[in-house]
Amino acid sequence: MSKYTYELEITASKESEAETKIKALTILASKLNANELEKLAHIVKNDPVKTALAKQALGV
């Protein structure tokens, strides 16, 4: 599988939060395929009820 490099801007209140976000996104990208990531993003963007339920299940 090929590797690609991108320059990203992350919105965060401090640098440590931005680093945490990037690490989490990297893990998600490595464990989920493109279709799964796309569906996850769609739910987070468009379905606040499912997003709230997922956050509750995660304890956040």
PEKA-V187470 format. One record per backbone hydrogen bond with DSSP energy under -0.5 kcal/mol. NH is the residue of the N-H (numbers start at 1). CO is the residue of the C=O. If there is no record, write none. Layout:
nh = {NH	NH}
co = {CO	CO}
This chain:
nh = {8	12	18	19	20	21	22	23	24	25	26	27	28	29	30	31	32	37	38	39	40	41	42	43	44	45	46	47	51	52	53	54	55	56	57	58	59	59	60}
co = {6	10	14	15	16	17	18	19	20	21	22	23	24	25	26	27	28	33	34	35	36	37	38	39	40	41	42	43	47	48	49	50	51	52	53	54	55	56	55}
